[in-house]
């Protein structure tokens, strides 16, 4: 997802002992504004969604996702100033920042865990489900190719390597 949004990646490492398998580290940057925060949330969600697809796990129902979002929210609120240690807490950390931006702008927009999943009576895609749509859809060949390459090597993949693999998998010119 970071590559898809044009966010520079330092590296991706495969953690053979980690239940999620891989970790992507983007280059440090400032993330502000609702759109940028939602993009960051989609990037965090993308890792979990890709892991589930690679492992042939089903799409999670809203109630399970919301339970994870709320657990992450509780962790972030009870540990102010600490870096969130797991995906749901990282996702919630950016969700809280997104909601604060919405409140400060006095925009009439949904906030909270339900809005991080989907928004509005029409259930248009929003944050998590949009990331899921991208990972399970148009980006899947790139995700699969990067995952396969990461499994072959013991070394981290650089951002340039990830871009080359993803672009080749999607038939794009480098």
C-alpha positions as CSV (number, residue, x, y, z in Angstrom):
1,X,0.0,0.0,0.0
2,X,2.8,2.4,0.8
3,X,4.2,1.9,-2.7
4,X,0.7,2.3,-4.3
5,X,0.4,5.7,-2.6
6,X,3.9,6.8,-3.6
7,X,5.2,6.8,-0.1
8,X,8.9,6.0,0.0
9,X,9.8,2.7,1.7
10,X,13.0,2.1,3.6
11,X,12.7,-1.6,3.7
12,X,10.4,-4.6,4.1
13,X,11.5,-7.5,6.2
14,X,10.0,-11.0,6.5
15,X,9.7,-12.0,10.1
16,X,9.5,-15.7,10.0
17,X,8.6,-15.9,13.7
18,X,5.9,-13.1,13.6
19,X,2.3,-14.1,13.1
20,X,1.9,-11.4,10.5
21,X,5.0,-12.4,8.6
22,X,6.3,-9.1,7.3
23,X,7.0,-5.5,8.3
24,X,7.2,-2.6,6.0
25,X,9.0,0.6,7.2
26,X,8.2,3.8,5.2
27,X,10.7,6.6,5.2
28,X,10.0,9.1,8.1
29,X,7.6,11.8,7.1
30,X,5.0,14.1,8.7
31,X,1.4,12.7,8.4
32,X,-1.2,15.4,8.9
33,X,-4.6,16.1,7.4
34,X,-7.6,13.8,7.2
35,X,-6.7,12.4,3.7
36,X,-3.1,11.7,4.7
37,X,-4.1,10.0,8.0
38,X,-6.7,7.9,6.2
39,X,-4.0,6.9,3.7
40,X,-1.8,5.9,6.5
41,X,-4.6,3.9,8.0
42,X,-5.1,2.1,4.7
43,X,-1.4,1.3,4.6
44,X,-1.6,-0.3,8.1
45,X,-4.7,-2.2,7.1
46,X,-3.1,-3.3,3.9
47,X,-0.5,-5.4,5.7
48,X,-3.1,-7.3,7.7
49,X,-5.3,-7.8,4.7
50,X,-2.4,-9.0,2.6
51,X,-1.4,-11.5,5.3
52,X,-4.9,-12.8,5.4
53,X,-5.1,-13.2,1.6
54,X,-1.6,-14.9,1.4
55,X,-2.8,-17.3,4.1
56,X,-6.1,-17.9,2.4
57,X,-8.1,-16.5,5.4
58,X,-11.6,-15.2,4.9
59,X,-12.5,-11.5,4.9
60,X,-13.3,-10.5,8.5
61,X,-16.8,-9.5,9.4
62,X,-17.4,-6.0,10.6
63,X,-18.0,-7.1,14.2
64,X,-14.5,-8.7,14.4
65,X,-12.8,-5.7,12.8
66,X,-14.6,-3.3,15.1
67,X,-13.6,-5.4,18.1
68,X,-10.0,-5.1,17.0
69,X,-10.3,-1.4,16.4
70,X,-11.8,-0.9,19.9
71,X,-9.0,-2.9,21.5
72,X,-6.4,-0.8,19.6
73,X,-8.2,2.3,20.7
74,X,-8.2,1.2,24.3
75,X,-4.5,0.4,24.2
76,X,-3.6,3.8,22.6
77,X,-5.7,5.7,25.2
78,X,-4.2,3.8,28.1
79,X,-0.6,4.2,26.9
80,X,-0.3,7.8,25.8
81,X,3.1,8.7,24.3
82,X,4.1,5.1,23.6
83,X,4.4,3.7,20.1
84,X,1.6,1.3,19.4
85,X,3.0,-2.3,19.3
86,X,0.4,-4.1,17.2
87,X,-1.5,-3.4,14.0
88,X,-4.9,-2.6,15.6
89,X,-3.3,-0.1,17.9
90,X,-1.3,1.5,15.1
91,X,-4.5,1.7,13.0
92,X,-6.4,3.2,16.0
93,X,-3.5,5.7,16.6
94,X,-4.0,7.1,13.1
95,X,-7.8,6.9,13.5
96,X,-7.7,9.0,16.6
97,X,-5.5,11.6,14.8
98,X,-8.0,11.5,11.9
99,X,-11.0,12.0,14.1
100,X,-9.2,14.9,15.9
101,X,-8.5,16.6,12.6
102,X,-12.2,16.3,11.7
103,X,-13.3,17.7,15.0
104,X,-10.8,20.6,14.8
105,X,-12.1,21.5,11.3
106,X,-15.7,21.3,12.6
107,X,-16.6,19.1,9.7
108,X,-19.8,17.1,9.9
109,X,-18.3,13.7,9.2
110,X,-18.5,10.4,11.0
111,X,-15.7,9.6,13.5
112,X,-14.8,6.6,15.6
113,X,-14.2,2.9,14.9
114,X,-17.4,2.5,12.8
115,X,-16.3,5.3,10.4
116,X,-12.8,3.7,10.1
117,X,-14.5,0.6,8.6
118,X,-17.1,2.2,6.4
119,X,-19.0,5.5,6.3
120,X,-22.5,6.6,5.5
121,X,-25.9,4.9,5.0
122,X,-24.8,3.7,1.5
123,X,-21.8,1.9,3.1
124,X,-19.4,3.5,0.6
125,X,-15.9,2.2,0.9
126,X,-13.9,3.9,3.6
127,X,-10.4,3.3,5.1
128,X,-10.4,-0.4,6.0
129,X,-12.7,-1.7,3.3
130,X,-11.1,0.5,0.7
131,X,-7.7,-1.0,1.6
132,X,-9.2,-4.5,1.4
133,X,-10.7,-3.7,-2.0
134,X,-7.3,-2.6,-3.3
135,X,-5.3,-5.5,-1.8
136,X,-7.7,-8.2,-2.8
137,X,-8.2,-6.7,-6.2
138,X,-6.0,-4.6,-8.4
139,X,-2.9,-4.7,-6.2
140,X,-3.0,-8.5,-5.5
141,X,-0.5,-9.5,-8.3
142,X,2.0,-7.0,-6.8
143,X,1.4,-8.1,-3.2
144,X,1.8,-11.8,-4.2
145,X,5.0,-11.1,-6.2
146,X,6.6,-9.1,-3.3
147,X,5.6,-11.8,-0.8
148,X,7.1,-14.5,-3.0
149,X,10.3,-12.6,-3.4
150,X,10.5,-12.0,0.4
151,X,10.1,-15.7,1.1
152,X,13.0,-16.5,-1.3
153,X,15.5,-14.3,0.4
154,X,16.8,-13.9,3.9
155,X,17.6,-10.2,3.3
156,X,15.3,-7.2,3.6
157,X,13.8,-5.8,0.4
158,X,14.6,-2.2,-0.2
159,X,11.9,0.3,-1.4
160,X,13.5,0.2,-4.9
161,X,13.3,-3.6,-5.0
162,X,9.7,-3.6,-3.9
163,X,8.8,-1.0,-6.5
164,X,10.5,-3.0,-9.3
165,X,8.8,-6.2,-8.3
166,X,5.4,-4.5,-7.9
167,X,5.7,-2.7,-11.2
168,X,6.7,-5.8,-13.1
169,X,3.9,-7.8,-11.5
170,X,1.4,-5.2,-12.6
171,X,2.9,-4.8,-16.1
172,X,3.9,-1.2,-15.5
173,X,7.1,0.4,-16.8
174,X,9.6,1.2,-14.1
